[in-house]
Amino acid sequence: MRMSMFRKRQFSALFVLVGCFYASFNGFLVFVTYFYQDYLGLDELQAALRFLPAGISGLLVSFAVFPALKHLPSFIVLFLGLLCNILPPFLFALPSIPPSTTYWAWGFPAMCLCMSVEIVWPVFSLLTAKSLPQEDQSLGGGLLQTVNNVGRALGLAVATAVQTAVTGDSDNGKGLEANLKGLRAAQWVNFGLAAAAILVTLTFFRGLGRA
């Protein structure tokens, strides 16, 4: 691996962007699972059914992303995907939304917005191809996949630490209310990571053009 690869600001910034995005995306899904099963007490099937819109919306939007990259600046597509990523943890972190609110009012939209991963990954791949010479592109793709996994692990570790601390400080760590406060705190961490991804994009990738 040549260290000269990292002299390009956009390629180095892409590592931070990918890490923050997947830390937020993965953490959101993990703590939503806890919310449905541990807090609401749903069984595995009922919880899984609530995730179906995420897969369906992602499948549908995947057919539109590559045509969109031909007609729209890559920055617009990337920014749209990151906006979709920041809203789900925000909805689940808000204390003003009662947990008893119907799934269709906020759970369903949050799951549909999980299509964000299908929007941003093609842009990540395109950025890798544009930032590196052809002989380094496969290595760059492998490095991004590594950052993806590291980001997921670190993001989940931080969010879990925050969840545990907040839960322990609430009602001596006992009861559903303490559990809910911890889950919301974890989602605020995911929201912050998603916001960091947007900040990196606005700083380093604002000038991206069409594919």
C-alpha positions in Angstrom: 0.0 0.0 0.0 1.4 3.4 -1.0 1.0 6.2 1.5 0.7 8.6 -1.4 -2.9 7.5 -1.7 -3.7 9.5 1.4 -2.2 12.7 0.2 -5.5 13.4 -1.6 -7.7 15.3 0.8 -10.9 13.9 -0.6 -9.8 10.3 -0.4 -8.7 10.8 3.2 -11.9 12.6 4.1 -13.9 9.8 2.5 -12.6 7.5 5.2 -14.0 9.7 7.9 -17.3 10.1 5.9 -17.7 6.3 5.4 -16.9 5.6 9.1 -19.3 8.1 10.5 -22.1 7.1 8.1 -21.9 3.4 8.8 -21.5 3.9 12.5 -24.7 5.9 12.5 -26.6 3.6 10.1 -25.7 0.4 11.9 -26.2 1.8 15.4 -29.7 3.0 14.5 -30.7 -0.5 13.3 -29.3 -2.2 16.4 -31.0 0.1 18.9 -34.3 0.1 17.1 -34.2 -3.7 17.4 -33.7 -3.2 21.2 -36.6 -0.7 21.2 -39.0 -3.1 19.6 -38.0 -6.2 21.4 -36.8 -5.1 24.8 -39.0 -2.0 25.4 -42.2 -2.8 23.4 -41.8 -6.6 24.1 -42.5 -7.6 20.5 -41.4 -11.1 19.4 -38.9 -11.7 16.7 -41.4 -12.0 13.9 -43.3 -8.8 14.8 -40.0 -6.9 15.1 -38.8 -8.2 11.8 -41.9 -7.2 10.0 -41.3 -3.6 11.1 -38.0 -3.7 9.3 -39.5 -4.8 5.9 -40.0 -1.2 4.6 -36.2 -0.6 4.9 -35.4 -3.5 2.5 -38.2 -2.7 0.1 -37.4 1.1 -0.1 -33.7 0.3 -0.5 -34.5 -2.1 -3.4 -36.7 0.4 -5.2 -34.3 3.3 -4.8 -31.3 1.3 -6.0 -32.8 1.3 -9.5 -32.9 5.1 -9.5 -29.5 6.0 -8.1 -27.3 5.2 -11.1 -29.5 7.1 -13.5 -29.6 10.0 -11.0 -25.8 10.1 -10.9 -25.8 10.7 -14.7 -28.2 13.7 -14.5 -27.4 15.2 -11.1 -24.2 16.3 -9.4 -22.8 13.6 -7.2 -22.8 16.0 -4.3 -26.6 16.4 -4.5 -27.1 12.6 -4.5 -24.7 12.1 -1.6 -26.2 14.9 0.4 -29.8 13.5 -0.1 -28.6 10.1 1.1 -27.0 11.6 4.2 -30.2 13.6 5.0 -32.2 10.3 4.8 -29.7 8.8 7.2 -29.9 11.6 9.9 -33.7 11.6 10.2 -34.3 8.0 11.5 -32.2 8.3 14.7 -33.6 11.8 15.2 -37.2 10.4 15.2 -36.3 7.7 17.7 -34.4 10.0 19.9 -37.0 12.7 20.3 -38.6 12.5 23.8 -41.6 14.4 22.5 -42.8 11.4 20.5 -44.5 8.9 22.9 -43.5 5.3 22.4 -47.2 4.4 22.2 -47.5 6.4 18.9 -48.6 4.2 16.0 -45.8 2.6 14.0 -47.1 4.2 10.8 -46.6 7.7 12.2 -42.8 7.6 12.8 -41.5 4.0 12.7 -42.6 3.4 9.1 -41.1 6.7 7.8 -37.9 6.0 9.7 -37.6 2.6 8.2 -38.3 3.8 4.7 -35.5 6.4 5.1 -33.0 3.5 5.6 -32.8 3.5 1.9 -29.9 6.0 2.5 -27.3 3.2 2.3 -28.4 2.4 -1.2 -28.0 6.1 -2.2 -24.6 6.8 -0.7 -22.7 3.6 -1.5 -22.6 4.2 -5.3 -21.3 7.7 -4.6 -18.6 6.3 -2.3 -17.5 3.8 -5.0 -17.5 6.6 -7.6 -15.4 8.8 -5.3 -12.9 6.0 -4.9 -12.6 5.5 -8.6 -12.1 9.2 -9.2 -9.6 9.7 -6.4 -7.2 6.9 -7.2 -5.3 5.7 -10.3 -6.7 2.5 -11.8 -4.0 0.3 -10.3 -5.0 1.4 -6.7 -8.7 1.3 -7.0 -9.2 -2.2 -5.8 -7.1 -1.5 -2.8 -9.0 1.7 -2.2 -12.3 -0.2 -2.3 -10.9 -2.8 0.2 -9.8 0.0 2.5 -13.2 1.6 2.4 -14.8 -1.7 3.3 -12.5 -2.0 6.3 -13.4 1.5 7.4 -17.0 0.5 7.0 -16.6 -2.4 9.5 -14.4 -0.4 11.9 -16.9 2.5 11.9 -19.7 0.1 12.7 -17.8 -1.4 15.6 -16.6 1.8 17.1 -19.9 3.6 16.7 -21.8 0.7 18.3 -19.3 0.7 21.2 -19.7 4.4 21.9 -23.5 4.3 21.6 -23.7 1.3 23.9 -21.5 3.0 26.5 -23.7 6.0 26.4 -26.9 3.9 26.6 -25.5 1.9 29.6 -24.5 5.1 31.4 -27.8 6.8 30.9 -29.8 3.7 31.8 -27.8 3.3 35.0 -28.4 6.9 36.0 -32.2 6.6 35.4 -34.2 5.1 38.2 -31.2 3.0 39.3 -31.2 1.4 35.9 -34.4 -0.4 36.5 -37.7 -0.3 34.7 -38.9 0.4 31.2 -38.5 4.1 31.5 -34.8 3.8 32.3 -34.4 1.5 29.3 -36.2 4.0 27.1 -34.0 6.8 28.2 -30.9 4.8 27.5 -32.1 3.8 24.0 -32.9 7.4 23.2 -29.5 8.5 24.3 -27.9 5.9 22.0 -30.0 7.3 19.1 -28.7 10.8 19.9 -25.2 9.4 19.4 -26.2 8.0 16.1 -27.7 11.3 15.2 -24.5 13.1 16.0 -22.5 10.6 13.9 -24.9 11.2 11.0 -24.4 15.0 11.5 -20.7 14.6 11.4 -21.0 12.8 8.0 -22.9 15.7 6.7 -20.3 18.2 8.0 -17.5 16.3 6.3 -19.5 16.3 3.0 -20.1 20.0 3.1 -16.5 20.7 3.9 -14.7 18.4 1.4 -17.2 17.2 -1.3 -19.3 20.2 -2.1 -17.9 20.5 -5.6 -18.6 17.0 -6.8 -20.1 16.9 -10.3 -21.9 14.3 -12.4 -20.6 10.8 -12.8 
